[in-house]
Amino acid sequence: MKLLVDMNLSPRWVGILSEAGIEAAHWSKLGAHNAPDSGIMAFAAANNYMVLTHDLDFSAILAATRGEKPSVVQIRAEDVSPDVISKQVIVALRQMATELEDGALLTIEPNRTRLRVLPLQSRG
C-alpha cells in the first residue's frame, strides 16, 4: 500500500504512516503545490498510489469519471491532525487493505467508516 497525502493534510502524516509500516509521500514533495486535483489523481493512478485527503473533490472525480483507480481515502472530520485521528485511519487502512488495492473509496469519520467499491455506481 502506497499513500499519496494531499496538500490539505499535514506532511506529518507521512511520518505517522511510515511508523505504522505504510509507505507514504506528501504531494508537496512530488508535484506542484497548485496542481489540479485531476492531475494529482492521474499521478496517483500512474504510480500506483492511493490518495489520502480531506477534500471531497477526489470522490467527485471518481464519480464523474467512473474511475476504477486510484483508491481514495477521505478523512471527514473537523480536526484532521494525525495526533487526533491517525489511529482510526491506520486501523481502517489495515482492515480495508484488500478492497483498497482493488479500487475503493474509503470515508473515515470520527464515529464511522464507510467503503464503496470502484467504479462508483449511481444510487438511482
N, C-alpha and C positions, 0 to 999 in steps of 0.2 A: 504494500500500500504506500503510495506516494501522494502527499497532500501539497497543494499549492495554496498558500494562505493569501487571501485577498488583501488589498491595500486598506480596507476598512477595519481590519483586525491588527492588533499589535504584533510586531515582529517577535515579541516574547513567546508567541505561540510556537514558533519553530523549536526553541529550546525545550519547552514543555513536552511537545510531541516527540521530539528526539529522545528525551529521557524515558519516554514510555515505549520506545522501540519503534516509533512510527516515523518514517522518512518524511521530511517536510522542508519546504523552501518558501520564503516570503516573496511575493511578486516584485517588491522593490529591488530585489537582487537579480531578477530575471528579465524584467521588461520596463517599459516606460511607465512612469507614475500616472500619466494621463491616458493610458491605453484604454480603449473602449472595452466594456465587458465582453463583447463578442470576440475581441482579439484575445482576451485572456482565456476565454473558453476554447478558442481554436488552438492556442498554445498548449493548454492542458490536454486536449484530446490528442494532439500530435505527439506529445511527450509522455503520455500515459500517467498523467496526474489526475487527481480528484480535486475539486475546488472546495476550500473551506471559506465560508463567507458569512457576512451579516446582511447581505444585500439580496433583496427579493428579485432583482433583475435577472439573476442567473437562472432561477426557476422559470421565469417568464420566457427566457431564451429557449430553454429546454422545451417548454410547452409550444412555443411558436414554431420551432423547427422540428418538433417531434424527434429530438435528438436522442441517441442511444448512449452517447458518451460525450463528455466526461461525466462521471458522477458528481453530484453537488451535495455538499453538507452545509446546511444553513443553520446558524445559531440565531434563534429568535428569542432574545432576552434583552432586557434593558441594560444589564451590565454584562458585557461580553469579555470582560477581563479574564485571562486564563486563571487568575487567582480565585475567581468565583465559580466558573463553570467548566474548567478543564477536566475535572474528574468525570463529570457526567458525559462530556464529549468523548473522552477516551474509552469509557465503558461502551458507549453506543457504537463507536467505530469498531471496536473489537467484536461486539455482538453482531453487527451487520456487515462484517468484512466480506463475506461471500457475495452478498447482494450488491455491495458497492463495487466489487471487482467486475460484476456482470453488467452494471449500469443501473443507478438508482438515485433518487432524490431523498436525502435523509434530512428531516427537520427536527432540531433539538430545541425544546422549550424547557423552562425550568421544571415543569411538572409532567412533561410527557415527551415521547419521541415517536415520530411517525416516519414510515418508509413507503415510498412509491417506486415501483419498478419502472425503468425507462423502456421504450418511449412512453411519455405521459399520454394517457388517453383522456378524451373529454368525458365528463361525467354525465353527458346528455340525458 
